Amino acid sequence: MRLSALVPASSANLGPGFDCFGLALDLVNEVTFDTDGEPGVSWEGEGAAALPTDGTDLVTRTIAETARRHGLEPPEGALHGVNAIPLERGLGSSASAVVAGVALADAALGLGLEPTDVLELAASIEGHPDNAAAAVFGGFTMVVGHQVVARFDPDPDLRPVLLVPEDLRISTEEARRVLPAIVPRADAVANAGHAALTAVALLHEPGLLFAAMRDRLHEAVRLGLVPPGLEVYEAVREAGLPVCVSGSGPTLLAFEDDDHEVPDPGDGWRILRVSVRATGVQVARG
């Protein structure tokens, strides 16, 4: 049996939607699992040289964990991944790997999982339900905990732009460590209002994004870890574009329109103009 899983990248938080909002993007990893093939793991594309081929990768471990949680032996076979999602850049590469593993195990073992089951399992393994929700459902998602999720088709005029640094890194652990344990009430209230307005802007009124997409919980301290990222962030805002840290960073997500274009971030950065991906993980046979 030959199975292929397509899983999109995701940008989480979207500024004030901390740990709740996610947006699926049209950067797609394809992972093929052939149960009739010689057992082994191989990669190509983004970060291929840095990924393990000894079975300790996230996809293989997730396949095994999904089988274990259902009281089954993990299926064996040849695993091959073609990656379009940059690694360790705040674009949900880990969530995409885990979602792929759950979906492939579901198909190979005939588990009959519903999308909400895939989300709950992936989030419990990987720890980021906001990324996992977008990877499972596509579009714009809101998630509370590991189970309650709402999915929407955002405004078709959205024009996402990713500013991806080549050499900057922020580990998820470090990005969590610097977050304040207690925030002032004014900051919490401001984020609630901006999150609500950001949702409206993404769904119906993109023109509101510049005013809406402002955060007072996590972005300032995370950008402080990467001063070059802060400089680019400020330059994009000064050019009149809404911009946020993608996930825990250091990638930035901006939105262009007819009157505003992302300024050149300089050497060491890639600009990727991508669309929102309406579909989440898909598994095909053959």
C-alpha positions as CSV (number, residue, x, y, z in Angstrom):
1,M,0.0,0.0,0.0
2,R,1.4,3.4,-1.0
3,L,0.1,6.4,0.8
4,S,0.9,10.1,0.3
5,A,0.0,12.8,2.8
6,L,0.0,16.5,1.8
7,V,0.2,18.9,4.8
8,P,0.3,22.7,4.7
9,A,2.5,25.1,6.6
10,S,0.8,27.2,9.2
11,S,1.3,30.6,10.8
12,A,0.1,30.6,14.4
13,N,-0.9,33.5,16.7
14,L,-1.4,36.1,14.0
15,G,-0.4,38.8,16.4
16,P,-3.0,39.0,19.2
17,G,-4.5,35.6,18.7
18,F,-1.8,34.0,20.9
19,D,-2.0,30.2,21.1
20,C,-5.5,30.3,19.5
21,F,-5.3,31.5,15.8
22,G,-3.8,29.7,12.9
23,L,-3.6,30.2,9.2
24,A,-2.8,27.5,6.7
25,L,-0.4,28.5,3.9
26,D,0.2,27.1,0.5
27,L,3.6,25.7,1.4
28,V,3.0,22.0,1.4
29,N,5.1,19.0,2.5
30,E,4.4,15.7,0.9
31,V,5.2,12.5,2.8
32,T,4.9,9.2,1.1
33,F,4.7,5.9,3.0
34,D,4.9,2.6,1.2
35,T,4.1,-0.4,3.3
36,D,5.5,-2.7,0.6
37,G,8.8,-0.9,0.3
38,E,12.1,-1.6,2.0
39,P,11.9,0.0,5.5
40,G,13.8,3.2,5.7
41,V,13.5,7.0,5.7
42,S,14.7,9.6,3.2
43,W,14.2,13.3,2.7
44,E,14.6,16.0,0.1
45,G,13.8,19.7,-0.1
46,E,13.9,22.2,2.9
47,G,16.2,21.0,5.7
48,A,16.7,17.6,4.2
49,A,20.3,17.3,5.4
50,A,19.3,18.1,9.0
51,L,16.6,15.5,9.3
52,P,17.2,12.1,10.8
53,T,17.0,9.0,8.6
54,D,17.2,6.4,11.4
55,G,13.5,6.4,12.4
56,T,13.8,9.1,15.0
57,D,12.1,11.7,12.9
58,L,8.7,13.1,13.9
59,V,6.7,11.5,11.2
60,T,8.0,8.0,12.0
61,R,7.7,8.4,15.7
62,T,4.1,9.8,15.3
63,I,3.1,6.8,13.2
64,A,4.4,4.5,15.9
65,E,2.8,6.5,18.7
66,T,-0.6,6.6,16.9
67,A,-0.5,2.8,16.5
68,R,0.5,2.3,20.1
69,R,-2.3,4.5,21.4
70,H,-4.8,2.3,19.5
71,G,-3.2,-0.9,20.8
72,L,-1.6,-1.9,17.5
73,E,1.8,-2.6,16.1
74,P,3.2,0.3,14.0
75,P,3.3,-0.5,10.2
76,E,6.7,-0.7,8.6
77,G,7.7,0.6,5.2
78,A,9.6,3.1,3.2
79,L,9.0,6.7,4.2
80,H,10.0,9.6,1.9
81,G,9.4,13.3,2.5
82,V,9.6,16.2,0.1
83,N,9.7,19.4,2.2
84,A,8.6,22.8,1.2
85,I,8.2,24.2,4.7
86,P,11.4,25.8,6.2
87,L,12.5,24.1,9.4
88,E,12.6,25.9,12.8
89,R,11.3,29.2,11.4
90,G,7.8,29.5,13.0
91,L,5.9,27.9,10.1
92,G,4.6,24.8,11.8
93,S,7.1,22.3,10.3
94,S,6.9,20.2,13.4
95,A,3.1,20.3,13.5
96,S,2.9,19.4,9.8
97,A,5.2,16.3,10.5
98,V,3.0,15.1,13.3
99,V,-0.2,15.7,11.5
100,A,1.3,13.7,8.5
101,G,2.2,10.9,10.9
102,V,-1.2,10.7,12.4
103,A,-3.0,10.8,9.0
104,L,-0.7,8.2,7.5
105,A,-1.1,5.8,10.5
106,D,-4.9,6.3,10.3
107,A,-4.9,5.4,6.6
108,A,-2.4,2.5,6.9
109,L,-4.2,0.9,9.9
110,G,-7.8,1.7,9.0
111,L,-8.4,3.6,12.2
112,G,-11.3,5.7,10.8
113,L,-10.2,8.9,12.7
114,E,-12.3,12.0,12.3
115,P,-10.5,15.4,11.7
116,T,-11.1,16.4,15.3
117,D,-9.5,13.1,16.4
118,V,-6.5,13.8,14.2
119,L,-6.2,17.3,15.8
120,E,-6.5,16.0,19.3
121,L,-3.9,13.3,18.8
122,A,-1.5,15.6,16.9
123,A,-1.8,18.4,19.5
124,S,-1.2,16.0,22.4
125,I,2.0,14.7,20.7
126,E,3.4,17.9,19.4
127,G,2.0,20.5,21.9
128,H,0.8,23.2,19.5
129,P,-2.9,22.9,18.8
130,D,-3.0,26.3,17.0
131,N,-0.5,25.0,14.3
132,A,-2.1,21.6,14.2
133,A,-5.6,22.9,13.7
134,A,-4.6,24.9,10.6
135,A,-2.6,21.9,9.3
136,V,-5.6,19.6,9.8
137,F,-8.5,21.8,8.7
138,G,-6.9,24.4,6.4
139,G,-8.1,28.0,6.1
140,F,-8.2,30.3,9.2
141,T,-8.7,28.4,12.4
142,M,-9.4,29.2,16.1
143,V,-8.7,26.5,18.7
144,V,-9.4,26.3,22.4
145,G,-7.5,23.4,24.1
146,H,-7.0,20.4,21.9
147,Q,-10.6,19.8,20.9
148,V,-12.7,22.9,20.3
149,V,-11.9,24.3,16.9
150,A,-13.7,26.6,14.4
151,R,-12.6,26.8,10.8
152,F,-13.3,29.7,8.4
153,D,-12.5,30.7,4.8
154,P,-10.7,34.0,5.1
155,D,-11.3,37.0,2.8
156,P,-10.1,36.0,-0.8
157,D,-8.3,39.3,-1.1
158,L,-5.8,38.4,1.6
159,R,-2.2,38.5,0.2
160,P,0.1,36.9,2.7
161,V,3.9,37.5,2.4
162,L,6.4,35.5,4.5
163,L,9.8,37.1,5.4
164,V,12.0,34.1,6.2
165,P,15.5,34.6,7.6
166,E,18.2,32.3,6.4
167,D,20.3,32.2,9.5
168,L,18.1,33.4,12.5
169,R,16.6,30.8,14.8
170,I,14.4,30.9,17.9
171,S,13.8,27.6,19.6
172,T,10.2,27.1,20.8
173,E,11.6,26.4,24.3
174,E,13.4,29.7,24.4
175,A,10.5,31.6,22.9
176,R,8.3,30.2,25.7
177,R,10.8,30.9,28.4
178,V,11.0,34.6,27.8
179,L,7.2,35.1,28.1
180,P,6.0,36.9,31.2
181,A,4.1,34.8,33.7
182,I,1.8,37.7,34.6
183,V,0.6,40.4,32.3
184,P,-1.1,43.7,33.2
185,R,-4.8,43.8,32.8
186,A,-4.6,46.6,30.3
187,D,-2.5,44.4,28.0
188,A,-4.9,41.4,28.4
189,V,-7.8,43.7,27.5
190,A,-6.0,45.2,24.6
191,N,-5.2,41.7,23.2
192,A,-8.7,40.5,23.5
193,G,-10.0,43.5,21.5
194,H,-7.3,43.3,18.9
195,A,-7.8,39.5,18.5
196,A,-11.5,40.0,17.9
197,L,-10.8,42.8,15.4
198,T,-8.1,40.6,13.7
199,A,-10.6,37.8,13.2
200,V,-13.1,40.3,11.6
201,A,-10.3,41.7,9.4
202,L,-9.1,38.3,8.2
203,L,-12.7,37.1,7.4
204,H,-14.3,40.2,5.9
205,E,-12.3,43.5,6.2
206,P,-8.6,43.1,5.3
207,G,-8.3,46.9,5.4
208,L,-8.6,46.7,9.2
209,L,-5.6,44.4,9.6
210,F,-3.0,47.2,10.1
211,A,-4.9,48.6,13.1
212,A,-6.0,45.1,14.3
213,M,-2.8,43.1,14.2
214,R,-1.2,44.4,17.3
215,D,0.0,42.3,20.2
216,R,1.0,43.1,23.8
217,L,1.6,39.6,25.1
218,H,4.4,37.9,23.3
219,E,5.8,39.6,20.2
220,A,8.0,42.3,21.8
221,V,9.9,39.8,24.0
222,R,10.3,37.3,21.1
223,L,11.5,40.0,18.7
224,G,14.0,41.1,21.4
225,L,15.7,37.7,21.0
226,V,16.5,38.5,17.3
227,P,17.3,42.2,16.8
228,P,17.6,41.9,13.0
229,G,14.1,40.5,13.0
230,L,12.9,43.5,15.0
231,E,14.5,45.9,12.5
232,V,12.6,44.2,9.6
233,Y,9.4,44.1,11.6
234,E,9.6,47.8,12.2
235,A,10.5,48.6,8.6
236,V,7.4,46.7,7.4
237,R,5.1,48.5,9.8
238,E,6.6,51.8,8.8
239,A,5.8,50.9,5.2
240,G,2.2,50.7,6.2
241,L,1.7,46.9,6.1
242,P,0.2,44.7,8.9
243,V,2.8,42.3,10.1
244,C,3.2,39.8,12.9
245,V,5.6,37.2,14.2
246,S,4.8,33.9,12.6
247,G,4.4,31.4,15.5
248,S,7.4,31.8,17.8
249,G,9.4,33.3,14.9
250,P,11.7,34.4,13.6
251,T,9.7,34.4,10.3
252,L,7.4,37.4,9.9
253,L,4.0,37.3,8.2
254,A,2.8,40.4,6.5
255,F,-0.1,41.2,4.2
256,E,0.2,43.3,1.0
257,D,-2.5,45.2,-0.8
258,D,-2.6,47.3,-4.0
259,D,-1.1,50.3,-2.3
260,H,1.5,48.7,0.0
261,E,4.3,46.2,-0.9
262,V,6.8,44.6,1.5
263,P,10.1,46.5,1.5
264,D,13.3,44.7,0.7
265,P,14.5,43.2,4.0
266,G,18.1,42.9,2.7
267,D,20.6,40.1,2.6
268,G,19.8,37.0,4.6
269,W,16.1,37.0,4.1
270,R,13.7,35.3,1.7
271,I,10.4,36.8,0.6
272,L,7.7,34.2,-0.1
273,R,4.4,35.3,-1.5
274,V,2.0,32.5,-0.8
275,S,-1.8,32.1,-0.7
276,V,-4.0,30.8,2.1
277,R,-4.5,27.1,1.7
278,A,-8.1,26.1,2.0
279,T,-7.5,22.4,2.6
280,G,-5.7,20.8,5.4
281,V,-4.0,17.4,5.4
282,Q,-5.0,15.1,2.6
283,V,-4.0,11.5,2.1
284,A,-4.1,9.7,-1.2
285,R,-3.6,6.0,-2.0
286,G,-1.5,4.8,-4.9
